[in-house]
Amino acid sequence: MTWTPPPDLDPEVTALCRAMNGIPGVTTAESCSGHGERPIRVWFIVRSLEDLPAVLYWFAACHSGHYGWSVTATTDCARSPAVFVAEGPAGDYIAANAIAACMKDEQETTQ
């Protein structure tokens, strides 16, 4: 299934969301570019915890070469099922695109 970005998606995170949705078992749920003032954030779910390492790998600086990124689990005030959020430094769109490119390159070489 091909992922289609929603019309209101911040363009600065489109490549990252597209790459994350290209990882089997991973679906992005929400995102925000931070508009240069707040951290970049992409919320996502995984079909199984076994699908999570494929995402975590690229947010680790030792694999992507970009520091300041992390992935955490979170929920809301209603204790909804846990989701994950990838977060990076405010305005670091170069890193967001580079991480997306790493994910995409891996997807192309494993197909």
C-alpha positions as a Markdown table, in Angstrom:
| # | Residue | x | y | z |
|---|---|---|---|---|
| 1 | Met | 0.0 | 0.0 | 0.0 |
| 2 | Thr | 1.3 | 3.4 | -0.9 |
| 3 | Trp | 1.2 | 6.1 | 1.7 |
| 4 | Thr | -0.4 | 9.4 | 0.6 |
| 5 | Pro | 0.5 | 12.5 | 2.7 |
| 6 | Pro | -2.4 | 14.4 | 4.2 |
| 7 | Pro | -2.9 | 17.9 | 2.6 |
| 8 | Asp | -2.0 | 19.7 | 5.8 |
| 9 | Leu | 1.2 | 17.9 | 6.5 |
| 10 | Asp | 4.1 | 20.2 | 7.2 |
| 11 | Pro | 6.3 | 20.0 | 4.1 |
| 12 | Glu | 9.5 | 19.9 | 6.2 |
| 13 | Val | 8.6 | 16.5 | 7.6 |
| 14 | Thr | 7.0 | 14.9 | 4.5 |
| 15 | Ala | 10.1 | 13.0 | 3.5 |
| 16 | Leu | 10.6 | 11.6 | 7.0 |
| 17 | Cys | 6.9 | 10.6 | 7.3 |
| 18 | Arg | 7.0 | 9.0 | 3.8 |
| 19 | Ala | 10.2 | 7.0 | 4.7 |
| 20 | Met | 8.8 | 5.9 | 8.1 |
| 21 | Asn | 5.5 | 4.7 | 6.5 |
| 22 | Gly | 7.7 | 2.7 | 4.0 |
| 23 | Ile | 9.0 | 0.6 | 6.9 |
| 24 | Pro | 6.9 | -2.6 | 7.2 |
| 25 | Gly | 4.7 | -2.5 | 10.3 |
| 26 | Val | 5.1 | 1.3 | 10.9 |
| 27 | Thr | 2.4 | 3.9 | 10.4 |
| 28 | Thr | 2.7 | 7.5 | 11.2 |
| 29 | Ala | -0.2 | 9.0 | 13.1 |
| 30 | Glu | 0.6 | 12.7 | 13.5 |
| 31 | Ser | 3.5 | 15.1 | 12.9 |
| 32 | Cys | 4.7 | 18.6 | 13.4 |
| 33 | Ser | 7.7 | 20.3 | 12.0 |
| 34 | Gly | 8.0 | 22.6 | 15.0 |
| 35 | His | 8.0 | 25.6 | 12.7 |
| 36 | Gly | 11.6 | 26.2 | 13.5 |
| 37 | Glu | 10.8 | 27.1 | 17.1 |
| 38 | Arg | 9.8 | 23.7 | 18.7 |
| 39 | Pro | 11.2 | 20.2 | 18.3 |
| 40 | Ile | 10.3 | 18.2 | 15.2 |
| 41 | Arg | 8.0 | 15.4 | 16.2 |
| 42 | Val | 6.5 | 12.4 | 14.4 |
| 43 | Trp | 4.1 | 10.2 | 16.3 |
| 44 | Phe | 3.8 | 6.6 | 15.0 |
| 45 | Ile | 2.5 | 3.2 | 15.8 |
| 46 | Val | 4.0 | -0.2 | 15.1 |
| 47 | Arg | 2.1 | -3.4 | 14.3 |
| 48 | Ser | 4.5 | -5.3 | 16.7 |
| 49 | Leu | 7.4 | -4.4 | 18.9 |
| 50 | Glu | 9.5 | -6.5 | 16.5 |
| 51 | Asp | 8.9 | -3.8 | 13.9 |
| 52 | Leu | 10.3 | -1.0 | 16.2 |
| 53 | Pro | 14.1 | -1.6 | 15.7 |
| 54 | Ala | 13.9 | -0.7 | 12.0 |
| 55 | Val | 12.8 | 2.8 | 13.1 |
| 56 | Leu | 15.0 | 3.2 | 16.2 |
| 57 | Tyr | 18.1 | 2.2 | 14.2 |
| 58 | Trp | 18.0 | 5.4 | 12.1 |
| 59 | Phe | 17.3 | 7.8 | 14.9 |
| 60 | Ala | 20.5 | 6.7 | 16.7 |
| 61 | Ala | 23.3 | 9.1 | 15.8 |
| 62 | Cys | 25.8 | 6.3 | 15.3 |
| 63 | His | 23.8 | 5.1 | 12.3 |
| 64 | Ser | 22.4 | 8.3 | 10.8 |
| 65 | Gly | 25.2 | 10.7 | 11.8 |
| 66 | His | 22.7 | 13.2 | 13.2 |
| 67 | Tyr | 22.6 | 13.9 | 16.9 |
| 68 | Gly | 19.8 | 15.1 | 19.2 |
| 69 | Trp | 17.1 | 12.7 | 17.9 |
| 70 | Ser | 15.2 | 10.3 | 20.2 |
| 71 | Val | 12.2 | 8.0 | 20.2 |
| 72 | Thr | 10.0 | 7.7 | 23.3 |
| 73 | Ala | 6.7 | 6.0 | 24.1 |
| 74 | Thr | 3.8 | 8.1 | 25.3 |
| 75 | Thr | 0.0 | 8.0 | 25.9 |
| 76 | Asp | -2.6 | 10.7 | 26.5 |
| 77 | Cys | -4.7 | 11.7 | 29.5 |
| 78 | Ala | -7.3 | 8.9 | 28.7 |
| 79 | Arg | -4.5 | 6.3 | 28.9 |
| 80 | Ser | -5.0 | 5.4 | 25.2 |
| 81 | Pro | -2.8 | 2.7 | 23.8 |
| 82 | Ala | 0.8 | 3.7 | 23.7 |
| 83 | Val | 2.3 | 5.4 | 20.6 |
| 84 | Phe | 5.8 | 6.3 | 19.9 |
| 85 | Val | 7.2 | 9.8 | 19.1 |
| 86 | Ala | 10.4 | 10.5 | 17.2 |
| 87 | Glu | 11.7 | 13.9 | 18.2 |
| 88 | Gly | 14.5 | 16.0 | 16.8 |
| 89 | Pro | 16.0 | 19.4 | 17.4 |
| 90 | Ala | 14.0 | 22.5 | 16.4 |
| 91 | Gly | 14.6 | 23.5 | 12.8 |
| 92 | Asp | 16.9 | 20.6 | 12.0 |
| 93 | Tyr | 15.3 | 19.8 | 8.7 |
| 94 | Ile | 18.6 | 18.8 | 7.1 |
| 95 | Ala | 18.9 | 16.0 | 9.6 |
| 96 | Ala | 15.2 | 15.0 | 9.2 |
| 97 | Asn | 15.7 | 14.7 | 5.4 |
| 98 | Ala | 19.0 | 12.8 | 5.9 |
| 99 | Ile | 17.5 | 10.3 | 8.2 |
| 100 | Ala | 14.6 | 9.9 | 5.8 |
| 101 | Ala | 17.1 | 9.3 | 3.0 |
| 102 | Cys | 18.9 | 6.6 | 5.0 |
| 103 | Met | 15.5 | 4.9 | 5.7 |
| 104 | Lys | 14.6 | 5.1 | 2.0 |
| 105 | Asp | 18.0 | 3.8 | 0.8 |
| 106 | Glu | 17.7 | 0.8 | 3.1 |
| 107 | Gln | 14.1 | 0.1 | 1.8 |
| 108 | Glu | 15.4 | 0.2 | -1.8 |
| 109 | Thr | 18.2 | -2.2 | -1.2 |
| 110 | Thr | 16.1 | -4.7 | 0.7 |
| 111 | Gln | 13.3 | -4.9 | -2.0 |
